[in-house]
Amino acid sequence: MGGEEKRIAVIGTTGSGKTTLARQVSKRLGIPHVELDALHWEQHWVESPIDVFRARVAYALRGDAWVIDGNYSIVRDIIWSRADTIVWIDYALPLILWRLVKRTLLRIATREVLWNGNREHWGAFFGRESLIAWAIGTHPRHRRDYPLLLQRVEYAHLTSLRLRSPRETATWLASLTDHQ
């Protein structure tokens, strides 16, 4: 597979590298990158209303070529019906957790501004807002649900790629044709 992909959805557990890969694909293919978190989160970590979020996603995907990253099931029908390729980053949970801890600590330490002025805070490690707990809980669910979803008739048009290691990811990325 290489070069023919134009509408790519990158999915995977929190911390797996979805946004990083989507940015790399965007640059490599010269197509727009859409980050679902940026469309979903308002200031002060307020979730956008569902109808607003869905409208934002539909608007962002109106073009012929794009790469989008994220797992929001409330907009899956919009994304997957318009995509031609699903790239599932399915790394081992220990690797994901290691990367997630490093990324989160760096974001907290540097006070990196994310979407709409939001910054990660210690709640990303502790309590009900914990990204670690979220990753641990969603990883097995994704492994159970994604293969079943990808077999559904409404998604038969999709080319799906399941990347199980950073090496597989690098190989796939290298196979993409650079834009001219």
Secondary structure as UniProt FT lines:
FT   STRAND          7..12
FT   TURN            14..15
FT   HELIX           18..29
FT   STRAND          33..35
FT   HELIX           36..40
FT   HELIX           43..45
FT   HELIX           50..60
FT   STRAND          66..69
FT   HELIX           73..75
FT   HELIX           76..82
FT   STRAND          85..89
FT   HELIX           93..110
FT   HELIX           115..117
FT   HELIX           122..124
FT   HELIX           127..129
FT   HELIX           131..150
FT   HELIX           153..155
FT   TURN            156..157
FT   STRAND          159..163
FT   HELIX           166..175
//
